[in-house]
Amino acid sequence: MKKTNTKKYLQNIVYTGLLSALSVALNAIEINIVIAKITFSYIPIFLAGSLFGAMSGLLTGIIGDTVGFIIAPQGIYYPVFTIASGLMGLIIGVVFKNTGLKENVKICASYILIFFICTIAINSTAIYYIYMSGSKAFDIYLLTRIATQAPVLILNIVVSIAIYHPIKNKVLPFTGYKSVMKT
């Protein structure tokens, strides 16, 4: 491995570790409003996937969720939620690397895919079978979940657009690092 590749690889590991630690910290903070729980733990996963690639996003999601649960458990540990968190970072990394869309469209597309695959299909199904199985019809629960999670989706898109460009264009170049993603 060349010296420059080794340096970039080590920088990726460091940034992934920092974002994983930030994800753990943000995992412990939540805002409960009447219709939904708002958490900002998606943001480090988004940054890892969009700036450093799919593997960095995957690892940040898995590490952030697992260590976050160990430090501040909320309910039971269910590995499906950890898989969904890792999948979020993976999806973002794949969208950013493999589409020719503009960056803001990539952000929106990533979050829409995450919303339907991770939030609705995986997490909602897991929550239903863990906590609500038999208490109400799944389709009614799912419609309610879509309605309560849609504002969280919009909030995550807005926050991600607001922080992505300054971090990519101002913070990373200041550290001497160039994104591995070609956008």
C-alpha positions as CSV (number, residue, x, y, z in Angstrom):
1,M,0.0,0.0,0.0
2,K,1.4,3.4,-0.9
3,K,2.1,6.0,1.7
4,T,-0.7,8.3,0.5
5,N,-3.2,5.4,0.5
6,T,-2.1,4.4,4.0
7,K,-2.5,8.0,5.2
8,K,-6.0,8.3,3.6
9,Y,-7.0,4.9,5.1
10,L,-5.9,6.0,8.6
11,Q,-7.7,9.3,8.2
12,N,-10.9,7.5,7.2
13,I,-10.6,5.3,10.3
14,V,-10.1,8.4,12.5
15,Y,-13.0,10.2,11.0
16,T,-15.2,7.1,11.2
17,G,-14.3,6.8,14.9
18,L,-15.0,10.4,15.6
19,L,-18.4,10.2,13.9
20,S,-19.2,7.0,15.7
21,A,-18.4,8.7,19.0
22,L,-20.6,11.6,18.0
23,S,-23.4,9.2,17.0
24,V,-23.1,7.5,20.5
25,A,-23.4,10.9,22.2
26,L,-26.4,12.0,20.1
27,N,-28.0,8.6,20.5
28,A,-28.5,9.4,24.2
29,I,-30.2,12.7,23.4
30,E,-33.8,12.7,22.2
31,I,-36.6,15.2,22.1
32,N,-40.0,13.7,22.7
33,I,-42.8,15.6,21.1
34,V,-46.5,14.6,21.1
35,I,-46.3,12.7,17.8
36,A,-42.7,11.5,17.5
37,K,-39.3,11.1,19.1
38,I,-36.6,13.3,17.5
39,T,-33.0,12.2,17.6
40,F,-30.0,13.6,15.8
41,S,-28.0,10.3,15.8
42,Y,-28.7,10.1,12.0
43,I,-26.5,13.1,11.3
44,P,-23.1,11.5,12.1
45,I,-24.2,8.4,10.1
46,F,-25.2,10.7,7.2
47,L,-21.8,12.5,7.3
48,A,-19.9,9.3,7.4
49,G,-21.7,7.8,4.5
50,S,-21.8,10.9,2.4
51,L,-18.2,12.1,3.0
52,F,-16.2,8.9,3.6
53,G,-18.2,6.2,1.8
54,A,-20.5,3.3,2.4
55,M,-18.3,1.3,4.7
56,S,-17.7,4.3,6.9
57,G,-21.4,4.9,7.1
58,L,-22.2,1.3,7.8
59,L,-19.6,1.1,10.6
60,T,-20.7,4.5,12.1
61,G,-24.3,3.3,12.2
62,I,-23.5,-0.1,13.8
63,I,-21.0,1.3,16.3
64,G,-23.1,4.3,17.2
65,D,-26.2,2.1,17.8
66,T,-24.5,-0.6,19.7
67,V,-22.3,1.5,22.0
68,G,-25.2,4.0,22.4
69,F,-27.4,1.2,23.6
70,I,-24.7,0.0,26.1
71,I,-24.2,3.6,27.5
72,A,-27.9,4.7,27.5
73,P,-30.2,1.8,26.9
74,Q,-33.8,2.6,25.8
75,G,-35.8,-0.5,25.9
76,I,-34.5,-3.9,25.0
77,Y,-31.5,-4.5,22.7
78,Y,-32.7,-5.9,19.4
79,P,-30.1,-6.4,16.7
80,V,-32.5,-5.5,13.9
81,F,-32.3,-1.8,15.0
82,T,-28.5,-2.0,14.8
83,I,-28.7,-3.5,11.3
84,A,-31.1,-0.7,10.2
85,S,-28.7,1.9,11.6
86,G,-25.8,0.4,9.7
87,L,-27.9,0.1,6.6
88,M,-28.6,3.8,6.8
89,G,-25.0,4.7,6.4
90,L,-24.6,2.1,3.6
91,I,-27.5,3.5,1.6
92,I,-26.1,7.0,1.9
93,G,-22.7,6.0,0.8
94,V,-24.1,4.1,-2.2
95,V,-26.3,6.9,-3.3
96,F,-23.5,9.5,-3.0
97,K,-21.0,7.4,-4.9
98,N,-23.1,5.8,-7.5
99,T,-25.5,8.5,-8.7
100,G,-24.8,11.5,-10.8
101,L,-27.4,13.7,-9.0
102,K,-26.7,17.1,-7.5
103,E,-25.6,16.9,-3.8
104,N,-28.9,18.2,-2.3
105,V,-30.9,15.7,-4.5
106,K,-28.6,13.0,-3.2
107,I,-29.3,14.0,0.4
108,C,-33.1,13.9,-0.3
109,A,-32.9,10.6,-2.2
110,S,-30.8,9.1,0.6
111,Y,-33.2,10.0,3.3
112,I,-36.3,9.0,1.3
113,L,-34.7,5.5,0.7
114,I,-33.8,5.3,4.4
115,F,-37.3,6.4,5.4
116,F,-39.0,3.6,3.4
117,I,-36.4,0.8,3.9
118,C,-35.0,1.4,7.4
119,T,-37.6,3.5,9.3
120,I,-40.8,2.1,7.8
121,A,-40.0,-1.4,6.6
122,I,-37.4,-2.6,9.2
123,N,-37.8,-0.5,12.3
124,S,-41.6,-0.2,12.2
125,T,-42.0,-3.9,11.7
126,A,-39.6,-4.7,14.5
127,I,-41.3,-2.2,16.9
128,Y,-44.7,-3.6,16.1
129,Y,-43.7,-7.2,16.8
130,I,-41.7,-6.4,19.9
131,Y,-44.2,-4.0,21.6
132,M,-47.6,-4.0,19.8
133,S,-48.2,-7.4,18.3
134,G,-51.9,-8.1,18.6
135,S,-52.8,-4.8,20.1
136,K,-53.8,-3.2,16.8
137,A,-53.8,-4.1,13.1
138,F,-50.4,-3.7,11.5
139,D,-51.7,-1.6,8.6
140,I,-53.2,0.9,11.0
141,Y,-50.0,1.0,13.0
142,L,-47.9,1.5,9.9
143,L,-50.1,4.4,8.6
144,T,-49.7,6.0,12.0
145,R,-46.0,5.5,12.0
146,I,-45.6,7.0,8.5
147,A,-47.5,10.1,9.6
148,T,-45.5,10.5,12.8
149,Q,-42.1,9.9,11.1
150,A,-42.6,12.1,8.0
151,P,-41.8,15.3,10.0
152,V,-38.7,13.7,11.4
153,L,-37.7,12.8,7.8
154,I,-38.1,16.4,6.7
155,L,-36.1,17.7,9.8
156,N,-33.3,15.3,9.0
157,I,-33.1,16.5,5.4
158,V,-33.1,20.1,6.4
159,V,-30.4,19.7,9.0
160,S,-28.3,17.5,6.7
161,I,-28.4,20.0,3.9
162,A,-27.6,22.8,6.3
163,I,-24.5,21.1,7.7
164,Y,-23.2,19.1,4.8
165,H,-21.9,21.8,2.6
166,P,-20.0,23.8,5.3
167,I,-18.4,20.6,6.6
168,K,-17.5,19.4,3.2
169,N,-16.2,22.7,1.8
170,K,-14.8,24.4,5.0
171,V,-14.1,22.0,7.8
172,L,-12.6,19.0,5.9
173,P,-10.2,21.1,3.7
174,F,-9.1,22.9,6.8
175,T,-7.9,19.5,8.2
176,G,-6.1,18.7,5.0
177,Y,-8.5,15.9,4.1
178,K,-10.3,15.6,0.8
179,S,-13.5,13.6,0.7
180,V,-13.3,10.1,-0.8
181,M,-16.6,10.7,-2.5
182,K,-16.7,12.3,-5.9
183,T,-19.7,14.6,-6.0
